[in-house]
């Protein structure tokens, strides 16, 4: 789906509920996405900010996945219950957290109904980043990792190509 098709789809979605769960991946910048969405119908969730609310720093990968999934699940449920009648759109940034810790999208799917929509943002600018200087051997730079991870989990990808 291209950005224009997505804008038309959102307009139709806001007029009438749909029986499907709506989870999309936007490949581009959050500000470009927000410019295409109707004002007053969106809410933002930054996963870096959400991760900062954890009481302690998880040490193991599985511990981090569980802690992040729990706080994400609670946050998304609260959003969906609070705004279910308005058929809002949740725009999720900081998705690098999901990719880094291999957090599943289940917390989103559990809260989705035909009344709400979630759009995960994967920055095309970050994916295009290439370091100008040579990095030490122990540093791994994979700028496209977030998009690669999320695109394997989400069926519909929208945005810049």
C-alpha positions in Angstrom: 0.0 0.0 0.0 1.4 3.4 -0.9 1.0 6.5 1.3 -1.9 7.9 -0.8 -3.8 4.6 -0.6 -3.2 4.5 3.1 -4.6 8.0 3.6 -7.8 7.0 1.7 -8.0 3.8 3.8 -7.7 5.8 7.0 -10.5 8.2 5.9 -12.7 5.2 5.2 -11.7 3.5 8.5 -12.6 6.6 10.5 -16.1 6.7 8.9 -17.0 3.0 9.5 -15.5 0.3 11.7 -14.0 -2.7 10.1 -14.0 -6.2 11.5 -10.2 -6.7 11.1 -7.3 -6.0 13.4 -5.4 -3.0 12.0 -1.6 -3.1 12.6 0.6 -1.4 10.0 4.2 -0.6 9.5 5.1 2.9 8.2 8.5 3.0 6.6 9.4 6.6 6.7 9.4 9.5 9.2 6.8 9.9 11.9 6.2 13.6 11.0 5.3 12.6 7.4 2.9 10.0 8.7 1.3 12.4 11.2 0.8 14.9 8.3 -1.4 12.3 6.5 -3.5 11.5 9.5 -6.6 13.5 10.7 -5.8 15.8 13.6 -7.4 14.8 16.8 -7.7 11.1 15.9 -4.1 10.1 16.8 -2.1 9.4 19.9 1.6 8.8 20.0 3.5 6.2 22.0 7.3 6.4 22.1 8.8 3.1 23.1 12.0 4.7 24.3 10.0 6.7 26.8 8.0 3.7 27.8 11.1 1.6 28.3 12.5 4.3 30.6 9.6 3.7 33.0 10.8 0.2 33.8 11.7 0.0 37.5 15.0 -1.8 36.9 17.2 -2.5 34.0 16.6 -6.1 32.7 19.9 -8.0 32.3 19.0 -11.0 30.3 17.4 -10.9 26.8 14.4 -13.0 28.0 14.0 -10.7 31.0 14.0 -7.6 28.8 11.5 -9.2 26.4 9.1 -10.0 29.3 9.5 -6.6 31.0 9.0 -4.7 27.8 6.1 -6.9 26.7 4.3 -6.4 30.1 4.7 -2.6 30.1 3.7 -2.4 26.5 0.7 -4.6 27.0 -0.5 -2.4 29.9 0.0 0.8 28.0 -1.7 -0.4 24.8 -4.6 -1.9 26.7 -5.1 1.4 28.6 -5.1 3.3 25.3 -7.5 1.0 23.6 -10.0 1.0 26.5 -9.8 4.7 27.1 -10.3 5.7 23.4 -12.2 2.7 21.9 -15.3 4.8 21.0 -13.3 7.3 19.0 -11.7 4.7 16.7 -8.3 6.3 17.3 -5.0 5.6 15.6 -1.9 4.9 17.8 1.4 5.9 16.2 4.3 4.0 17.8 7.8 5.4 17.5 11.0 4.1 19.0 10.4 0.7 17.5 14.1 0.0 17.6 13.3 -1.2 21.2 11.1 -4.0 19.7 13.8 -5.0 17.2 16.7 -4.9 19.7 15.0 -7.1 22.2 13.0 -9.2 19.8 9.7 -8.2 21.5 6.7 -9.7 19.7 3.8 -7.7 18.5 1.3 -9.7 20.7 0.7 -6.8 23.1 -0.6 -4.8 20.1 -2.7 -7.7 18.6 -4.3 -8.4 22.0 -5.7 -4.8 22.2 -6.7 -4.5 18.5 -10.3 -4.6 17.4 -12.0 -3.2 14.3 -12.4 0.1 16.1 -8.7 1.0 16.6 -5.6 1.1 14.5 -1.9 0.9 15.4 0.9 2.1 13.1 4.5 1.2 13.9 7.0 3.7 12.6 10.4 2.5 11.2 12.5 5.4 10.1 13.7 5.2 6.5 16.4 7.8 7.3 17.8 5.6 10.1 17.7 2.6 7.9 19.7 4.5 5.3 22.4 5.5 7.8 26.0 4.5 7.0 28.8 5.4 9.3 31.3 7.8 7.8 34.2 6.3 9.7 35.3 2.8 10.1 33.9 1.1 13.2 35.9 -1.1 15.6 35.4 -4.9 15.0 33.4 -5.3 18.2 30.7 -2.8 17.0 28.0 -4.1 14.8 26.0 -1.5 12.8 22.9 -2.8 11.1 20.8 0.3 10.3 18.0 -1.6 8.6 17.5 -4.1 11.5 14.3 -2.4 12.8 12.6 -2.4 9.4 13.7 -6.0 8.6 12.5 -7.3 12.0 9.1 -5.5 11.9 8.4 -6.2 8.2 8.6 -10.0 9.0 5.9 -9.5 11.6 3.5 -7.1 9.9 1.6 -7.8 6.7 1.0 -4.3 5.4 4.0 -1.9 5.0 3.3 1.7 4.0 5.6 4.6 3.2 8.7 5.6 1.4 10.5 3.1 -0.8 
